[in-house]
């Protein structure tokens, strides 16, 4: 990932309501522009800056394909289904068919060598 990305891993495992509320504030694009202010010292000067998370790509992952998230949190997320989930049966049947064809071809060539 690039330098302007923030990853929230396994957000479905959050059980603390206060933490979930804070996460929904962070993920809300209308509220994460002026989230918190912080101060830093730079060459004997104190500078106050505001964290603007709208400049970051926020990525949240879950540990299951159907997570149990609150409606408030779910409304702030764009769900992206993995490619494998979407095309599972096509991939499964194609790879299984290739395996069967390969097995039958190898078996046939072994039988032909025995006859000669």
C-alpha positions in Angstrom: 0.0 0.0 0.0 1.0 3.6 -0.6 1.9 6.2 2.0 -1.6 7.7 2.0 -3.5 4.6 3.0 -4.8 3.5 6.4 -5.8 -0.1 7.0 -8.3 -1.1 9.7 -8.0 -4.9 10.0 -10.8 -7.2 11.2 -13.3 -4.4 12.2 -16.0 -7.1 12.7 -14.2 -8.1 15.9 -14.8 -4.8 17.6 -17.1 -5.4 20.5 -16.7 -2.1 22.4 -19.6 0.3 21.4 -17.5 3.4 22.2 -14.7 2.2 19.9 -17.2 1.4 17.2 -18.6 4.9 17.5 -15.1 6.4 17.1 -14.5 4.2 14.1 -17.7 5.3 12.5 -16.5 9.0 13.0 -13.2 8.2 11.3 -14.9 6.4 8.4 -17.5 9.1 7.8 -16.2 11.3 4.9 -18.2 14.3 6.2 -16.7 14.3 9.7 -13.2 13.0 9.2 -11.8 16.3 7.8 -11.3 18.0 11.1 -11.3 15.1 13.5 -8.7 16.0 16.1 -6.1 18.7 16.5 -2.6 18.0 17.7 0.4 20.1 18.7 4.0 19.5 17.7 7.1 21.4 18.5 9.2 22.4 15.6 12.4 24.4 16.3 11.1 25.9 19.6 7.7 26.8 17.9 4.5 25.1 18.8 2.4 24.4 15.8 -1.2 23.2 16.0 -2.4 21.1 13.1 -5.6 19.3 12.3 -5.7 15.7 11.1 -7.5 15.6 7.7 -8.3 11.9 7.0 -10.2 12.8 3.8 -6.8 12.9 2.0 -6.3 9.2 2.9 -7.6 6.0 1.5 -9.3 4.2 4.4 -9.4 0.4 3.9 -11.3 -1.8 6.4 -11.2 -5.6 6.3 -13.3 -8.2 8.1 -12.5 -11.8 9.1 -15.6 -13.2 7.4 -17.4 -12.6 4.2 -20.7 -11.7 6.0 -19.6 -9.6 9.1 -22.0 -8.6 11.8 -21.5 -4.8 11.9 -23.8 -2.1 13.2 -26.0 -0.3 10.6 -24.2 3.0 11.3 -20.9 1.5 10.6 -22.1 -0.6 7.6 -23.6 2.6 6.0 -20.2 4.3 5.9 -18.5 1.4 4.1 -18.4 0.4 0.5 -18.5 -3.4 0.4 -16.2 -4.9 -2.2 -16.7 -8.6 -2.8 -13.5 -10.5 -3.6 -13.1 -11.9 -7.1 -13.0 -15.4 -5.8 -16.3 -15.1 -4.0 -18.1 -13.7 -7.1 -16.8 -16.3 -9.5 -16.4 -19.2 -7.1 -18.4 -21.8 -9.0 -16.9 -20.9 -12.4 -13.4 -21.2 -11.0 -14.2 -24.4 -9.1 -15.8 -26.2 -12.0 -13.1 -25.0 -14.5 -10.2 -26.1 -12.3 -12.0 -29.4 -11.5 -12.6 -30.1 -15.2 -9.0 -29.4 -16.1 -7.9 -31.8 -13.3 -10.2 -34.6 -14.6 -9.0 -34.1 -18.2 -5.4 -34.1 -17.2 -5.9 -37.3 -15.1 -7.6 -39.1 -18.0 -5.0 -38.0 -20.5 -2.1 -39.2 -18.2 -4.0 -42.5 -17.6 -4.6 -42.9 -21.4 -0.9 -42.3 -22.3 0.2 -44.9 -19.7 -2.2 -47.5 -21.1 -0.9 -46.8 -24.6 2.7 -47.4 -23.6 1.8 -50.8 -22.1 0.2 -52.0 -25.3 3.2 -51.3 -27.5 
